[in-house]
Amino acid sequence: MIALLKSYFQTPQFAAGVRVNRLHKGSLDRVDGRVVAQTHEGVLVEWPRNGAGWEHPGALCQQG
């Protein structure tokens, strides 16, 4: 139970190569990004359009 509660407050972790989408105000505004790296600064994502950029981990969701 404690592990479940802790998981709600942890920063999401993404492995390099994982495909992600970005959420903004409840809807997807970027799709099919590929994680390049993750640091304490954020997640570097390469997008099919507009190149690469740093994203906040909480704004990303991993594609299933």
Rosetta silent file (secondary structure, phi, psi, omega in degrees, C-alpha in Angstrom):
SEQUENCE: MIALLKSYFQTPQFAAGVRVNRLHKGSLDRVDGRVVAQTHEGVLVEWPRNGAGWEHPGALCQQG
SCORE:     score description
SCORE:     0.000 S_00000001
   1 L     0.000  -42.738 -179.989    0.000    0.000    0.000 S_00000001
   2 H   -65.628  -38.173  178.462    2.809    2.422    0.869 S_00000001
   3 H   -61.957  -38.388  178.261    4.578    1.634   -2.418 S_00000001
   4 H   -64.322  -45.234  179.108    1.409    2.531   -4.307 S_00000001
   5 H   -63.783  -40.815  178.479    1.122    5.871   -2.522 S_00000001
   6 H   -62.731  -34.936 -177.780    4.811    6.650   -3.136 S_00000001
   7 H   -64.435  -25.758  178.875    4.361    5.959   -6.850 S_00000001
   8 L   -70.046  -22.081 -174.905    1.868    8.846   -7.115 S_00000001
   9 L  -109.278    1.883  179.839    4.555   11.347   -6.064 S_00000001
  10 L   -88.772  150.126  174.808    7.554   10.038   -8.005 S_00000001
  11 L   -72.345  130.935  178.360    8.784   11.542  -11.264 S_00000001
  12 L   -60.160  142.634  179.244    7.984    9.229  -14.173 S_00000001
  13 L  -112.492  133.665  179.634   11.056    7.465  -15.602 S_00000001
  14 L  -124.301  132.023  177.391   11.417    6.759  -19.309 S_00000001
  15 L   -79.478  151.023  176.881   14.026    4.488  -20.874 S_00000001
  16 L   -60.050  137.041  179.391   15.904    5.639  -23.974 S_00000001
  17 L    94.411  -12.270 -179.257   14.117    4.582  -27.155 S_00000001
  18 L   -70.727  141.984  177.597   10.633    4.499  -25.634 S_00000001
  19 E   -89.718  135.036 -176.415    7.883    6.103  -27.720 S_00000001
  20 E  -135.152  161.117  171.205    5.907    8.833  -25.972 S_00000001
  21 E  -120.632  156.659  177.594    3.120   11.350  -26.516 S_00000001
  22 E  -112.614  132.596  177.154    2.829   14.775  -24.868 S_00000001
  23 E   -99.458  139.269  175.832   -0.307   15.949  -23.111 S_00000001
  24 E  -141.204  117.605 -179.245   -1.221   19.632  -22.878 S_00000001
  25 L    54.845   39.980  173.928   -4.398   20.799  -21.109 S_00000001
  26 L    85.649    1.229  177.886   -5.885   17.314  -21.264 S_00000001
  27 E  -133.986  157.463  179.689   -5.309   16.576  -24.951 S_00000001
  28 E   -73.814  126.310  175.820   -2.438   15.215  -27.034 S_00000001
  29 E  -114.741  -14.318  172.740   -0.514   17.974  -28.764 S_00000001
  30 E  -141.338  140.182 -178.149    2.526   15.945  -29.878 S_00000001
  31 E  -132.600  160.146  174.661    2.662   12.257  -30.761 S_00000001
  32 E    62.901   34.921  174.366    5.229    9.580  -31.671 S_00000001
  33 E   -79.820  155.430  177.498    8.208   11.086  -29.886 S_00000001
  34 E  -120.398  125.859 -179.232   11.216    8.942  -29.049 S_00000001
  35 E   -69.179  129.062  177.225   13.022    9.396  -25.735 S_00000001
  36 E   -97.458  -44.484 -179.048   16.702   10.162  -26.216 S_00000001
  37 E  -161.800  161.783  174.542   17.694   10.715  -22.570 S_00000001
  38 E  -135.924  130.612  177.285   16.358   11.659  -19.156 S_00000001
  39 E  -130.587 -176.098  176.786   18.137   13.771  -16.556 S_00000001
  40 L   -67.561  -16.799  178.382   17.111   15.768  -13.503 S_00000001
  41 L   -77.167  -28.953 -177.508   16.445   18.648  -15.972 S_00000001
  42 E   151.568 -160.187 -177.783   13.769   16.716  -17.876 S_00000001
  43 E  -116.261  125.427  175.918   13.326   14.313  -20.769 S_00000001
  44 E   -87.212  118.944 -176.644   14.962   14.903  -24.144 S_00000001
  45 E  -120.979  133.683  174.110   12.483   13.767  -26.789 S_00000001
  46 E   -96.418  117.891 -178.780   13.013   13.610  -30.551 S_00000001
  47 L   -98.108  148.289 -179.968    9.752   14.444  -32.318 S_00000001
  48 L   -62.034  -30.787  174.815    8.991   13.480  -35.942 S_00000001
  49 L  -119.614  149.814  177.340    8.204   17.153  -36.602 S_00000001
  50 L    71.977   12.145  174.526    9.925   20.161  -34.985 S_00000001
  51 L    69.282 -150.551 -176.012   13.067   18.191  -34.019 S_00000001
  52 E  -102.180  157.025  177.578   14.113   17.445  -30.457 S_00000001
  53 E  -163.601  158.320  177.722   13.242   19.250  -27.255 S_00000001
  54 E   -84.260  133.764 -178.467   13.306   18.997  -23.475 S_00000001
  55 E  -126.075  152.551  173.727   10.000   18.027  -21.883 S_00000001
  56 L   -75.760  131.282 -176.777    8.720   17.817  -18.314 S_00000001
  57 H   -57.566  -32.302 -179.336    8.335   14.103  -17.420 S_00000001
  58 H   -70.173  -15.599 -179.620    4.841   14.664  -16.020 S_00000001
  59 H   -90.486   -3.800 -176.178    3.622   15.916  -19.404 S_00000001
  60 E  -106.418  148.167  171.519    4.560   12.685  -21.208 S_00000001
  61 E  -130.792  138.340 -178.144    2.760    9.366  -21.487 S_00000001
  62 E   -78.682  137.836  177.193    4.335    6.200  -22.808 S_00000001
  63 L   -74.172  141.435 -178.483    2.755    4.545  -25.820 S_00000001
  64 L   -78.426    0.000    0.000    1.481    1.022  -25.167 S_00000001
